[in-house]
Amino acid sequence: MALEEQDRLMHAWWGNYGLSAVSVAVDHCLNGKKAKSEYVKEPILANIGDTIPNKSENVELTEEEKKKQTEQLFMQLRIIGANHKLSQKGGGN
């Protein structure tokens, strides 16, 4: 299960940071000074810390709570990715 979780996190990382870097590089190579794409401005997880409990609180979560928080995190990452894709489509016009 830990390996599966690590695989999901790496996939999410590449989907946000890796694709952002590749799309910026391709846009700047093809369009030069006319390129409008930008690399992500802040860490993807910077604004979602409210959904993750503080480790210093020493709160024991149930498996159901852990699963729910993980699902919320991935949903937020998908939303961020979708917004990024939409901004790339809109920026290229």
PDB file with one MODEL, atoms N, CA, C and O in Angstrom:
MODEL        1
ATOM      1  N   MET A   1       0.820  -1.193   0.000  1.00  0.00           N
ATOM      2  CA  MET A   1       0.000   0.000   0.000  1.00  0.00           C
ATOM      3  C   MET A   1       0.866   1.259   0.000  1.00  0.00           C
ATOM      4  O   MET A   1       0.524   2.252  -0.643  1.00  0.00           O
ATOM      5  N   ALA A   2       1.979   1.215   0.717  1.00  0.00           N
ATOM      6  CA  ALA A   2       2.867   2.372   0.759  1.00  0.00           C
ATOM      7  C   ALA A   2       3.454   2.649  -0.622  1.00  0.00           C
ATOM      8  O   ALA A   2       3.598   3.806  -1.017  1.00  0.00           O
ATOM      9  N   LEU A   3       3.791   1.592  -1.354  1.00  0.00           N
ATOM     10  CA  LEU A   3       4.337   1.751  -2.699  1.00  0.00           C
ATOM     11  C   LEU A   3       3.291   2.335  -3.643  1.00  0.00           C
ATOM     12  O   LEU A   3       3.613   3.181  -4.476  1.00  0.00           O
ATOM     13  N   GLU A   4       2.058   1.894  -3.520  1.00  0.00           N
ATOM     14  CA  GLU A   4       0.979   2.437  -4.337  1.00  0.00           C
ATOM     15  C   GLU A   4       0.769   3.918  -4.037  1.00  0.00           C
ATOM     16  O   GLU A   4       0.571   4.719  -4.951  1.00  0.00           O
ATOM     17  N   GLU A   5       0.813   4.275  -2.769  1.00  0.00           N
ATOM     18  CA  GLU A   5       0.654   5.674  -2.378  1.00  0.00           C
ATOM     19  C   GLU A   5       1.799   6.524  -2.923  1.00  0.00           C
ATOM     20  O   GLU A   5       1.575   7.631  -3.413  1.00  0.00           O
ATOM     21  N   GLN A   6       3.015   6.009  -2.839  1.00  0.00           N
ATOM     22  CA  GLN A   6       4.165   6.725  -3.365  1.00  0.00           C
ATOM     23  C   GLN A   6       4.026   6.903  -4.879  1.00  0.00           C
ATOM     24  O   GLN A   6       4.356   7.961  -5.416  1.00  0.00           O
ATOM     25  N   ASP A   7       3.540   5.873  -5.560  1.00  0.00           N
ATOM     26  CA  ASP A   7       3.338   5.950  -7.004  1.00  0.00           C
ATOM     27  C   ASP A   7       2.301   7.020  -7.344  1.00  0.00           C
ATOM     28  O   ASP A   7       2.488   7.786  -8.289  1.00  0.00           O
ATOM     29  N   ARG A   8       1.215   7.078  -6.584  1.00  0.00           N
ATOM     30  CA  ARG A   8       0.184   8.102  -6.821  1.00  0.00           C
ATOM     31  C   ARG A   8       0.743   9.500  -6.593  1.00  0.00           C
ATOM     32  O   ARG A   8       0.462  10.420  -7.361  1.00  0.00           O
ATOM     33  N   LEU A   9       1.534   9.658  -5.537  1.00  0.00           N
ATOM     34  CA  LEU A   9       2.113  10.973  -5.248  1.00  0.00           C
ATOM     35  C   LEU A   9       3.097  11.407  -6.334  1.00  0.00           C
ATOM     36  O   LEU A   9       3.119  12.573  -6.729  1.00  0.00           O
ATOM     37  N   MET A  10       3.909  10.468  -6.812  1.00  0.00           N
ATOM     38  CA  MET A  10       4.851  10.802  -7.889  1.00  0.00           C
ATOM     39  C   MET A  10       4.095  11.153  -9.170  1.00  0.00           C
ATOM     40  O   MET A  10       4.496  12.055  -9.905  1.00  0.00           O
ATOM     41  N   HIS A  11       3.011  10.443  -9.431  1.00  0.00           N
ATOM     42  CA  HIS A  11       2.189  10.747 -10.603  1.00  0.00           C
ATOM     43  C   HIS A  11       1.603  12.145 -10.473  1.00  0.00           C
ATOM     44  O   HIS A  11       1.601  12.911 -11.437  1.00  0.00           O
ATOM     45  N   ALA A  12       1.108  12.482  -9.291  1.00  0.00           N
ATOM     46  CA  ALA A  12       0.555  13.819  -9.059  1.00  0.00           C
ATOM     47  C   ALA A  12       1.646  14.882  -9.186  1.00  0.00           C
ATOM     48  O   ALA A  12       1.409  15.956  -9.739  1.00  0.00           O
ATOM     49  N   TRP A  13       2.838  14.581  -8.675  1.00  0.00           N
ATOM     50  CA  TRP A  13       3.953  15.532  -8.775  1.00  0.00           C
ATOM     51  C   TRP A  13       4.287  15.793 -10.234  1.00  0.00           C
ATOM     52  O   TRP A  13       4.390  16.946 -10.654  1.00  0.00           O
ATOM     53  N   TRP A  14       4.455  14.726 -11.006  1.00  0.00           N
ATOM     54  CA  TRP A  14       4.798  14.900 -12.422  1.00  0.00           C
ATOM     55  C   TRP A  14       3.681  15.628 -13.149  1.00  0.00           C
ATOM     56  O   TRP A  14       3.939  16.485 -13.994  1.00  0.00           O
ATOM     57  N   GLY A  15       2.443  15.291 -12.824  1.00  0.00           N
ATOM     58  CA  GLY A  15       1.309  15.923 -13.480  1.00  0.00           C
ATOM     59  C   GLY A  15       1.246  17.418 -13.238  1.00  0.00           C
ATOM     60  O   GLY A  15       0.703  18.150 -14.065  1.00  0.00           O
ATOM     61  N   ASN A  16       1.778  17.881 -12.147  1.00  0.00           N
ATOM     62  CA  ASN A  16       1.739  19.313 -11.846  1.00  0.00           C
ATOM     63  C   ASN A  16       3.050  20.013 -12.185  1.00  0.00           C
ATOM     64  O   ASN A  16       3.062  20.958 -12.974  1.00  0.00           O
ATOM     65  N   TYR A  17       4.143  19.561 -11.604  1.00  0.00           N
ATOM     66  CA  TYR A  17       5.415  20.242 -11.807  1.00  0.00           C
ATOM     67  C   TYR A  17       6.081  19.849 -13.135  1.00  0.00           C
ATOM     68  O   TYR A  17       6.558  20.713 -13.871  1.00  0.00           O
ATOM     69  N   GLY A  18       6.110  18.577 -13.429  1.00  0.00           N
ATOM     70  CA  GLY A  18       6.773  18.107 -14.644  1.00  0.00           C
ATOM     71  C   GLY A  18       6.102  18.611 -15.901  1.00  0.00           C
ATOM     72  O   GLY A  18       6.768  19.121 -16.802  1.00  0.00           O
ATOM     73  N   LEU A  19       4.787  18.475 -15.970  1.00  0.00           N
ATOM     74  CA  LEU A  19       4.070  18.943 -17.157  1.00  0.00           C
ATOM     75  C   LEU A  19       4.125  20.460 -17.286  1.00  0.00           C
ATOM     76  O   LEU A  19       4.175  20.993 -18.395  1.00  0.00           O
ATOM     77  N   SER A  20       4.114  21.147 -16.163  1.00  0.00           N
ATOM     78  CA  SER A  20       4.236  22.596 -16.206  1.00  0.00           C
ATOM     79  C   SER A  20       5.589  22.994 -16.807  1.00  0.00           C
ATOM     80  O   SER A  20       5.659  23.884 -17.654  1.00  0.00           O
ATOM     81  N   ALA A  21       6.643  22.340 -16.372  1.00  0.00           N
ATOM     82  CA  ALA A  21       7.982  22.645 -16.887  1.00  0.00           C
ATOM     83  C   ALA A  21       8.081  22.325 -18.378  1.00  0.00           C
ATOM     84  O   ALA A  21       8.625  23.113 -19.151  1.00  0.00           O
ATOM     85  N   VAL A  22       7.557  21.175 -18.776  1.00  0.00           N
ATOM     86  CA  VAL A  22       7.623  20.786 -20.193  1.00  0.00           C
ATOM     87  C   VAL A  22       6.804  21.742 -21.055  1.00  0.00           C
ATOM     88  O   VAL A  22       7.265  22.172 -22.112  1.00  0.00           O
ATOM     89  N   SER A  23       5.596  22.077 -20.612  1.00  0.00           N
ATOM     90  CA  SER A  23       4.760  22.968 -21.423  1.00  0.00           C
ATOM     91  C   SER A  23       5.385  24.358 -21.554  1.00  0.00           C
ATOM     92  O   SER A  23       5.307  24.972 -22.618  1.00  0.00           O
ATOM     93  N   VAL A  24       6.000  24.856 -20.484  1.00  0.00           N
ATOM     94  CA  VAL A  24       6.673  26.159 -20.553  1.00  0.00           C
ATOM     95  C   VAL A  24       7.861  26.090 -21.524  1.00  0.00           C
ATOM     96  O   VAL A  24       8.052  26.987 -22.345  1.00  0.00           O
ATOM     97  N   ALA A  25       8.645  25.029 -21.422  1.00  0.00           N
ATOM     98  CA  ALA A  25       9.807  24.885 -22.296  1.00  0.00           C
ATOM     99  C   ALA A  25       9.394  24.795 -23.758  1.00  0.00           C
ATOM    100  O   ALA A  25       9.993  25.451 -24.611  1.00  0.00           O
ATOM    101  N   VAL A  26       8.383  23.996 -24.057  1.00  0.00           N
ATOM    102  CA  VAL A  26       7.929  23.848 -25.447  1.00  0.00           C
ATOM    103  C   VAL A  26       7.366  25.167 -25.955  1.00  0.00           C
ATOM    104  O   VAL A  26       7.684  25.587 -27.067  1.00  0.00           O
ATOM    105  N   ASP A  27       6.537  25.823 -25.158  1.00  0.00           N
ATOM    106  CA  ASP A  27       5.955  27.105 -25.559  1.00  0.00           C
ATOM    107  C   ASP A  27       7.052  28.120 -25.865  1.00  0.00           C
ATOM    108  O   ASP A  27       6.983  28.824 -26.873  1.00  0.00           O
ATOM    109  N   HIS A  28       8.065  28.200 -24.998  1.00  0.00           N
ATOM    110  CA  HIS A  28       9.135  29.175 -25.212  1.00  0.00           C
ATOM    111  C   HIS A  28      10.034  28.796 -26.387  1.00  0.00           C
ATOM    112  O   HIS A  28      10.577  29.674 -27.057  1.00  0.00           O
ATOM    113  N   CYS A  29      10.195  27.511 -26.639  1.00  0.00           N
ATOM    114  CA  CYS A  29      10.983  27.089 -27.804  1.00  0.00           C
ATOM    115  C   CYS A  29      10.253  27.394 -29.105  1.00  0.00           C
ATOM    116  O   CYS A  29      10.863  27.857 -30.069  1.00  0.00           O
ATOM    117  N   LEU A  30       8.967  27.140 -29.132  1.00  0.00           N
ATOM    118  CA  LEU A  30       8.196  27.333 -30.361  1.00  0.00           C
ATOM    119  C   LEU A  30       7.798  28.783 -30.601  1.00  0.00           C
ATOM    120  O   LEU A  30       7.773  29.237 -31.745  1.00  0.00           O
ATOM    121  N   ASN A  31       7.488  29.509 -29.540  1.00  0.00           N
ATOM    122  CA  ASN A  31       6.960  30.862 -29.691  1.00  0.00           C
ATOM    123  C   ASN A  31       7.942  31.961 -29.311  1.00  0.00           C
ATOM    124  O   ASN A  31       7.664  33.138 -29.540  1.00  0.00           O
ATOM    125  N   GLY A  32       9.067  31.606 -28.745  1.00  0.00           N
ATOM    126  CA  GLY A  32      10.077  32.604 -28.390  1.00  0.00           C
ATOM    127  C   GLY A  32       9.543  33.664 -27.450  1.00  0.00           C
ATOM    128  O   GLY A  32       8.980  33.341 -26.404  1.00  0.00           O
ATOM    129  N   LYS A  33       9.712  34.928 -27.810  1.00  0.00           N
ATOM    130  CA  LYS A  33       9.286  36.036 -26.950  1.00  0.00           C
ATOM    131  C   LYS A  33       7.769  36.168 -26.871  1.00  0.00           C
ATOM    132  O   LYS A  33       7.257  36.844 -25.978  1.00  0.00           O
ATOM    133  N   LYS A  34       7.048  35.538 -27.783  1.00  0.00           N
ATOM    134  CA  LYS A  34       5.583  35.589 -27.762  1.00  0.00           C
ATOM    135  C   LYS A  34       4.976  34.561 -26.799  1.00  0.00           C
ATOM    136  O   LYS A  34       3.762  34.541 -26.602  1.00  0.00           O
ATOM    137  N   ALA A  35       5.799  33.727 -26.213  1.00  0.00           N
ATOM    138  CA  ALA A  35       5.309  32.686 -25.304  1.00  0.00           C
ATOM    139  C   ALA A  35       4.616  33.313 -24.107  1.00  0.00           C
ATOM    140  O   ALA A  35       5.084  34.307 -23.552  1.00  0.00           O
ATOM    141  N   LYS A  36       3.491  32.719 -23.715  1.00  0.00           N
ATOM    142  CA  LYS A  36       2.707  33.260 -22.605  1.00  0.00           C
ATOM    143  C   LYS A  36       2.645  32.320 -21.409  1.00  0.00           C
ATOM    144  O   LYS A  36       2.185  32.721 -20.340  1.00  0.00           O
ATOM    145  N   SER A  37       3.092  31.096 -21.562  1.00  0.00           N
ATOM    146  CA  SER A  37       2.983  30.139 -20.453  1.00  0.00           C
ATOM    147  C   SER A  37       4.016  30.459 -19.378  1.00  0.00           C
ATOM    148  O   SER A  37       5.086  31.002 -19.655  1.00  0.00           O
ATOM    149  N   GLU A  38       3.664  30.108 -18.151  1.00  0.00           N
ATOM    150  CA  GLU A  38       4.546  30.324 -17.013  1.00  0.00           C
ATOM    151  C   GLU A  38       4.576  29.071 -16.154  1.00  0.00           C
ATOM    152  O   GLU A  38       3.589  28.341 -16.064  1.00  0.00           O
ATOM    153  N   TYR A  39       5.701  28.832 -15.533  1.00  0.00           N
ATOM    154  CA  TYR A  39       5.826  27.715 -14.599  1.00  0.00           C
ATOM    155  C   TYR A  39       4.999  28.029 -13.361  1.00  0.00           C
ATOM    156  O   TYR A  39       4.814  29.200 -13.028  1.00  0.00           O
ATOM    157  N   VAL A  40       4.501  27.010 -12.676  1.00  0.00           N
ATOM    158  CA  VAL A  40       3.680  27.231 -11.483  1.00  0.00           C
ATOM    159  C   VAL A  40       4.385  28.204 -10.542  1.00  0.00           C
ATOM    160  O   VAL A  40       5.588  28.098 -10.307  1.00  0.00           O
ATOM    161  N   LYS A  41       3.626  29.145 -10.015  1.00  0.00           N
ATOM    162  CA  LYS A  41       4.203  30.232  -9.226  1.00  0.00           C
ATOM    163  C   LYS A  41       4.448  29.873  -7.759  1.00  0.00           C
ATOM    164  O   LYS A  41       5.317  30.468  -7.122  1.00  0.00           O
ATOM    165  N   GLU A  42       3.698  28.913  -7.212  1.00  0.00           N
ATOM    166  CA  GLU A  42       3.864  28.536  -5.808  1.00  0.00           C
ATOM    167  C   GLU A  42       3.696  27.027  -5.686  1.00  0.00           C
ATOM    168  O   GLU A  42       3.133  26.390  -6.576  1.00  0.00           O
ATOM    169  N   PRO A  43       4.172  26.464  -4.612  1.00  0.00           N
ATOM    170  CA  PRO A  43       4.012  25.018  -4.437  1.00  0.00           C
ATOM    171  C   PRO A  43       2.537  24.614  -4.508  1.00  0.00           C
ATOM    172  O   PRO A  43       1.668  25.295  -3.963  1.00  0.00           O
ATOM    173  N   ILE A  44       2.275  23.519  -5.176  1.00  0.00           N
ATOM    174  CA  ILE A  44       0.916  23.049  -5.382  1.00  0.00           C
ATOM    175  C   ILE A  44       0.194  22.828  -4.057  1.00  0.00           C
ATOM    176  O   ILE A  44      -0.993  23.132  -3.944  1.00  0.00           O
ATOM    177  N   LEU A  45       0.879  22.315  -3.076  1.00  0.00           N
ATOM    178  CA  LEU A  45       0.252  21.991  -1.802  1.00  0.00           C
ATOM    179  C   LEU A  45       0.217  23.167  -0.830  1.00  0.00           C
ATOM    180  O   LEU A  45      -0.209  23.003   0.313  1.00  0.00           O
ATOM    181  N   ALA A  46       0.658  24.349  -1.261  1.00  0.00           N
ATOM    182  CA  ALA A  46       0.744  25.490  -0.356  1.00  0.00           C
ATOM    183  C   ALA A  46      -0.606  25.911   0.208  1.00  0.00           C
ATOM    184  O   ALA A  46      -0.683  26.329   1.363  1.00  0.00           O
ATOM    185  N   ASN A  47      -1.659  25.810  -0.573  1.00  0.00           N
ATOM    186  CA  ASN A  47      -2.965  26.315  -0.153  1.00  0.00           C
ATOM    187  C   ASN A  47      -3.890  25.249   0.409  1.00  0.00           C
ATOM    188  O   ASN A  47      -5.042  25.541   0.727  1.00  0.00           O
ATOM    189  N   ILE A  48      -3.410  24.028   0.536  1.00  0.00           N
ATOM    190  CA  ILE A  48      -4.306  22.985   1.020  1.00  0.00           C
ATOM    191  C   ILE A  48      -3.875  22.434   2.368  1.00  0.00           C
ATOM    192  O   ILE A  48      -4.314  21.353   2.761  1.00  0.00           O
ATOM    193  N   GLY A  49      -3.039  23.142   3.068  1.00  0.00           N
ATOM    194  CA  GLY A  49      -2.576  22.701   4.377  1.00  0.00           C
ATOM    195  C   GLY A  49      -3.684  22.650   5.416  1.00  0.00           C
ATOM    196  O   GLY A  49      -3.552  21.973   6.435  1.00  0.00           O
ATOM    197  N   ASP A  50      -4.781  23.367   5.163  1.00  0.00           N
ATOM    198  CA  ASP A  50      -5.887  23.376   6.119  1.00  0.00           C
ATOM    199  C   ASP A  50      -6.563  22.011   6.228  1.00  0.00           C
ATOM    200  O   ASP A  50      -7.175  21.704   7.251  1.00  0.00           O
ATOM    201  N   THR A  51      -6.458  21.190   5.181  1.00  0.00           N
ATOM    202  CA  THR A  51      -7.140  19.897   5.199  1.00  0.00           C
ATOM    203  C   THR A  51      -6.302  18.815   5.864  1.00  0.00           C
ATOM    204  O   THR A  51      -6.801  17.721   6.130  1.00  0.00           O
ATOM    205  N   ILE A  52      -5.029  19.111   6.137  1.00  0.00           N
ATOM    206  CA  ILE A  52      -4.141  18.135   6.755  1.00  0.00           C
ATOM    207  C   ILE A  52      -3.913  18.557   8.205  1.00  0.00           C
ATOM    208  O   ILE A  52      -3.460  19.674   8.454  1.00  0.00           O
ATOM    209  N   PRO A  53      -4.215  17.691   9.155  1.00  0.00           N
ATOM    210  CA  PRO A  53      -4.046  18.075  10.557  1.00  0.00           C
ATOM    211  C   PRO A  53      -2.582  18.321  10.906  1.00  0.00           C
ATOM    212  O   PRO A  53      -1.682  17.716  10.324  1.00  0.00           O
ATOM    213  N   ASN A  54      -2.361  19.203  11.847  1.00  0.00           N
ATOM    214  CA  ASN A  54      -1.021  19.532  12.315  1.00  0.00           C
ATOM    215  C   ASN A  54      -0.438  18.329  13.062  1.00  0.00           C
ATOM    216  O   ASN A  54      -1.092  17.770  13.942  1.00  0.00           O
ATOM    217  N   LYS A  55       0.769  17.937  12.718  1.00  0.00           N
ATOM    218  CA  LYS A  55       1.393  16.772  13.352  1.00  0.00           C
ATOM    219  C   LYS A  55       1.600  16.982  14.853  1.00  0.00           C
ATOM    220  O   LYS A  55       1.599  16.023  15.625  1.00  0.00           O
ATOM    221  N   SER A  56       1.776  18.229  15.255  1.00  0.00           N
ATOM    222  CA  SER A  56       2.029  18.491  16.672  1.00  0.00           C
ATOM    223  C   SER A  56       0.769  18.265  17.523  1.00  0.00           C
ATOM    224  O   SER A  56       0.864  18.169  18.747  1.00  0.00           O
ATOM    225  N   GLU A  57      -0.395  18.180  16.892  1.00  0.00           N
ATOM    226  CA  GLU A  57      -1.625  17.947  17.641  1.00  0.00           C
ATOM    227  C   GLU A  57      -1.718  16.514  18.148  1.00  0.00           C
ATOM    228  O   GLU A  57      -2.486  16.228  19.067  1.00  0.00           O
ATOM    229  N   ASN A  58      -0.939  15.608  17.553  1.00  0.00           N
ATOM    230  CA  ASN A  58      -0.907  14.208  17.977  1.00  0.00           C
ATOM    231  C   ASN A  58      -2.294  13.561  17.936  1.00  0.00           C
ATOM    232  O   ASN A  58      -2.668  12.814  18.840  1.00  0.00           O
ATOM    233  N   VAL A  59      -3.044  13.857  16.879  1.00  0.00           N
ATOM    234  CA  VAL A  59      -4.387  13.325  16.719  1.00  0.00           C
ATOM    235  C   VAL A  59      -4.306  12.022  15.937  1.00  0.00           C
ATOM    236  O   VAL A  59      -3.686  11.960  14.875  1.00  0.00           O
ATOM    237  N   GLU A  60      -4.931  10.993  16.467  1.00  0.00           N
ATOM    238  CA  GLU A  60      -4.960   9.698  15.790  1.00  0.00           C
ATOM    239  C   GLU A  60      -6.193   9.658  14.885  1.00  0.00           C
ATOM    240  O   GLU A  60      -7.320   9.770  15.368  1.00  0.00           O
ATOM    241  N   LEU A  61      -5.982   9.497  13.572  1.00  0.00           N
ATOM    242  CA  LEU A  61      -7.075   9.458  12.623  1.00  0.00           C
ATOM    243  C   LEU A  61      -7.505   8.024  12.365  1.00  0.00           C
ATOM    244  O   LEU A  61      -6.693   7.100  12.389  1.00  0.00           O
ATOM    245  N   THR A  62      -8.789   7.858  12.121  1.00  0.00           N
ATOM    246  CA  THR A  62      -9.276   6.546  11.730  1.00  0.00           C
ATOM    247  C   THR A  62      -8.924   6.314  10.270  1.00  0.00           C
ATOM    248  O   THR A  62      -8.603   7.259   9.549  1.00  0.00           O
ATOM    249  N   GLU A  63      -8.982   5.078   9.836  1.00  0.00           N
ATOM    250  CA  GLU A  63      -8.695   4.756   8.439  1.00  0.00           C
ATOM    251  C   GLU A  63      -9.646   5.501   7.504  1.00  0.00           C
ATOM    252  O   GLU A  63      -9.243   5.962   6.436  1.00  0.00           O
ATOM    253  N   GLU A  64     -10.903   5.614   7.911  1.00  0.00           N
ATOM    254  CA  GLU A  64     -11.901   6.315   7.091  1.00  0.00           C
ATOM    255  C   GLU A  64     -11.539   7.798   6.950  1.00  0.00           C
ATOM    256  O   GLU A  64     -11.670   8.364   5.865  1.00  0.00           O
ATOM    257  N   GLU A  65     -11.086   8.427   8.040  1.00  0.00           N
ATOM    258  CA  GLU A  65     -10.675   9.838   7.987  1.00  0.00           C
ATOM    259  C   GLU A  65      -9.444  10.017   7.108  1.00  0.00           C
ATOM    260  O   GLU A  65      -9.357  10.972   6.337  1.00  0.00           O
ATOM    261  N   LYS A  66      -8.492   9.094   7.229  1.00  0.00           N
ATOM    262  CA  LYS A  66      -7.299   9.155   6.378  1.00  0.00           C
ATOM    263  C   LYS A  66      -7.677   9.026   4.909  1.00  0.00           C
ATOM    264  O   LYS A  66      -7.169   9.761   4.063  1.00  0.00           O
ATOM    265  N   LYS A  67      -8.558   8.102   4.614  1.00  0.00           N
ATOM    266  CA  LYS A  67      -9.000   7.890   3.230  1.00  0.00           C
ATOM    267  C   LYS A  67      -9.711   9.131   2.702  1.00  0.00           C
ATOM    268  O   LYS A  67      -9.480   9.550   1.567  1.00  0.00           O
ATOM    269  N   LYS A  68     -10.572   9.715   3.525  1.00  0.00           N
ATOM    270  CA  LYS A  68     -11.306  10.916   3.117  1.00  0.00           C
ATOM    271  C   LYS A  68     -10.350  12.081   2.846  1.00  0.00           C
ATOM    272  O   LYS A  68     -10.510  12.794   1.856  1.00  0.00           O
ATOM    273  N   GLN A  69      -9.364  12.276   3.714  1.00  0.00           N
ATOM    274  CA  GLN A  69      -8.400  13.350   3.517  1.00  0.00           C
ATOM    275  C   GLN A  69      -7.552  13.121   2.270  1.00  0.00           C
ATOM    276  O   GLN A  69      -7.245  14.067   1.545  1.00  0.00           O
ATOM    277  N   THR A  70      -7.174  11.873   2.017  1.00  0.00           N
ATOM    278  CA  THR A  70      -6.404  11.548   0.827  1.00  0.00           C
ATOM    279  C   THR A  70      -7.223  11.830  -0.424  1.00  0.00           C
ATOM    280  O   THR A  70      -6.709  12.390  -1.393  1.00  0.00           O
ATOM    281  N   GLU A  71      -8.491  11.445  -0.408  1.00  0.00           N
ATOM    282  CA  GLU A  71      -9.365  11.712  -1.552  1.00  0.00           C
ATOM    283  C   GLU A  71      -9.530  13.213  -1.778  1.00  0.00           C
ATOM    284  O   GLU A  71      -9.537  13.669  -2.921  1.00  0.00           O
ATOM    285  N   GLN A  72      -9.662  13.986  -0.693  1.00  0.00           N
ATOM    286  CA  GLN A  72      -9.777  15.440  -0.813  1.00  0.00           C
ATOM    287  C   GLN A  72      -8.511  16.036  -1.426  1.00  0.00           C
ATOM    288  O   GLN A  72      -8.582  16.922  -2.277  1.00  0.00           O
ATOM    289  N   LEU A  73      -7.359  15.544  -0.987  1.00  0.00           N
ATOM    290  CA  LEU A  73      -6.094  16.027  -1.514  1.00  0.00           C
ATOM    291  C   LEU A  73      -5.994  15.769  -3.012  1.00  0.00           C
ATOM    292  O   LEU A  73      -5.646  16.668  -3.777  1.00  0.00           O
ATOM    293  N   PHE A  74      -6.301  14.538  -3.434  1.00  0.00           N
ATOM    294  CA  PHE A  74      -6.219  14.217  -4.852  1.00  0.00           C
ATOM    295  C   PHE A  74      -7.243  15.001  -5.665  1.00  0.00           C
ATOM    296  O   PHE A  74      -6.960  15.385  -6.799  1.00  0.00           O
ATOM    297  N   MET A  75      -8.414  15.243  -5.113  1.00  0.00           N
ATOM    298  CA  MET A  75      -9.412  16.047  -5.819  1.00  0.00           C
ATOM    299  C   MET A  75      -8.904  17.466  -6.007  1.00  0.00           C
ATOM    300  O   MET A  75      -9.067  18.048  -7.079  1.00  0.00           O
ATOM    301  N   GLN A  76      -8.288  18.027  -4.970  1.00  0.00           N
ATOM    302  CA  GLN A  76      -7.738  19.373  -5.082  1.00  0.00           C
ATOM    303  C   GLN A  76      -6.601  19.411  -6.098  1.00  0.00           C
ATOM    304  O   GLN A  76      -6.478  20.381  -6.846  1.00  0.00           O
ATOM    305  N   LEU A  77      -5.767  18.371  -6.136  1.00  0.00           N
ATOM    306  CA  LEU A  77      -4.697  18.314  -7.127  1.00  0.00           C
ATOM    307  C   LEU A  77      -5.266  18.213  -8.540  1.00  0.00           C
ATOM    308  O   LEU A  77      -4.735  18.825  -9.467  1.00  0.00           O
ATOM    309  N   ARG A  78      -6.340  17.447  -8.710  1.00  0.00           N
ATOM    310  CA  ARG A  78      -6.982  17.342 -10.030  1.00  0.00           C
ATOM    311  C   ARG A  78      -7.552  18.693 -10.451  1.00  0.00           C
ATOM    312  O   ARG A  78      -7.444  19.078 -11.615  1.00  0.00           O
ATOM    313  N   ILE A  79      -8.154  19.408  -9.515  1.00  0.00           N
ATOM    314  CA  ILE A  79      -8.710  20.729  -9.827  1.00  0.00           C
ATOM    315  C   ILE A  79      -7.592  21.686 -10.233  1.00  0.00           C
ATOM    316  O   ILE A  79      -7.728  22.437 -11.198  1.00  0.00           O
ATOM    317  N   ILE A  80      -6.494  21.654  -9.495  1.00  0.00           N
ATOM    318  CA  ILE A  80      -5.353  22.502  -9.829  1.00  0.00           C
ATOM    319  C   ILE A  80      -4.835  22.153 -11.225  1.00  0.00           C
ATOM    320  O   ILE A  80      -4.549  23.045 -12.023  1.00  0.00           O
ATOM    321  N   GLY A  81      -4.716  20.856 -11.519  1.00  0.00           N
ATOM    322  CA  GLY A  81      -4.261  20.422 -12.840  1.00  0.00           C
ATOM    323  C   GLY A  81      -5.211  20.847 -13.940  1.00  0.00           C
ATOM    324  O   GLY A  81      -4.771  21.291 -15.001  1.00  0.00           O
ATOM    325  N   ALA A  82      -6.513  20.717 -13.703  1.00  0.00           N
ATOM    326  CA  ALA A  82      -7.499  21.130 -14.701  1.00  0.00           C
ATOM    327  C   ALA A  82      -7.433  22.636 -14.930  1.00  0.00           C
ATOM    328  O   ALA A  82      -7.501  23.093 -16.070  1.00  0.00           O
ATOM    329  N   ASN A  83      -7.301  23.406 -13.857  1.00  0.00           N
ATOM    330  CA  ASN A  83      -7.165  24.859 -13.997  1.00  0.00           C
ATOM    331  C   ASN A  83      -5.908  25.216 -14.772  1.00  0.00           C
ATOM    332  O   ASN A  83      -5.917  26.142 -15.582  1.00  0.00           O
ATOM    333  N   HIS A  84      -4.833  24.488 -14.527  1.00  0.00           N
ATOM    334  CA  HIS A  84      -3.589  24.739 -15.246  1.00  0.00           C
ATOM    335  C   HIS A  84      -3.777  24.467 -16.736  1.00  0.00           C
ATOM    336  O   HIS A  84      -3.350  25.266 -17.570  1.00  0.00           O
ATOM    337  N   LYS A  85      -4.413  23.347 -17.074  1.00  0.00           N
ATOM    338  CA  LYS A  85      -4.657  23.026 -18.477  1.00  0.00           C
ATOM    339  C   LYS A  85      -5.530  24.078 -19.143  1.00  0.00           C
ATOM    340  O   LYS A  85      -5.266  24.484 -20.275  1.00  0.00           O
ATOM    341  N   LEU A  86      -6.569  24.518 -18.443  1.00  0.00           N
ATOM    342  CA  LEU A  86      -7.433  25.560 -18.999  1.00  0.00           C
ATOM    343  C   LEU A  86      -6.677  26.867 -19.222  1.00  0.00           C
ATOM    344  O   LEU A  86      -6.886  27.546 -20.228  1.00  0.00           O
ATOM    345  N   SER A  87      -5.806  27.215 -18.292  1.00  0.00           N
ATOM    346  CA  SER A  87      -5.050  28.456 -18.443  1.00  0.00           C
ATOM    347  C   SER A  87      -4.058  28.347 -19.602  1.00  0.00           C
ATOM    348  O   SER A  87      -3.769  29.340 -20.269  1.00  0.00           O
ATOM    349  N   GLN A  88      -3.537  27.139 -19.843  1.00  0.00           N
ATOM    350  CA  GLN A  88      -2.620  26.953 -20.960  1.00  0.00           C
ATOM    351  C   GLN A  88      -3.361  27.077 -22.287  1.00  0.00           C
ATOM    352  O   GLN A  88      -2.835  27.659 -23.235  1.00  0.00           O
ATOM    353  N   LYS A  89      -4.569  26.540 -22.364  1.00  0.00           N
ATOM    354  CA  LYS A  89      -5.372  26.648 -23.590  1.00  0.00           C
ATOM    355  C   LYS A  89      -5.754  28.095 -23.848  1.00  0.00           C
ATOM    356  O   LYS A  89      -5.699  28.559 -24.987  1.00  0.00           O
ATOM    357  N   GLY A  90      -6.135  28.803 -22.812  1.00  0.00           N
ATOM    358  CA  GLY A  90      -6.544  30.195 -22.955  1.00  0.00           C
ATOM    359  C   GLY A  90      -5.370  31.110 -23.229  1.00  0.00           C
ATOM    360  O   GLY A  90      -5.528  32.122 -23.911  1.00  0.00           O
ATOM    361  N   GLY A  91      -4.198  30.779 -22.714  1.00  0.00           N
ATOM    362  CA  GLY A  91      -3.026  31.631 -22.899  1.00  0.00           C
ATOM    363  C   GLY A  91      -2.402  31.527 -24.265  1.00  0.00           C
ATOM    364  O   GLY A  91      -1.655  32.417 -24.670  1.00  0.00           O
ATOM    365  N   GLY A  92      -2.690  30.457 -24.993  1.00  0.00           N
ATOM    366  CA  GLY A  92      -2.078  30.268 -26.308  1.00  0.00           C
ATOM    367  C   GLY A  92      -2.786  30.937 -27.443  1.00  0.00           C
ATOM    368  O   GLY A  92      -2.296  30.920 -28.572  1.00  0.00           O
ATOM    369  N   ASN A  93      -3.966  31.545 -27.172  1.00  0.00           N
ATOM    370  CA  ASN A  93      -4.728  32.182 -28.248  1.00  0.00           C
ATOM    371  C   ASN A  93      -4.217  33.531 -28.585  1.00  0.00           C
ATOM    372  O   ASN A  93      -4.756  34.192 -29.472  1.00  0.00           O
TER     373      ASN A  93
ENDMDL
END
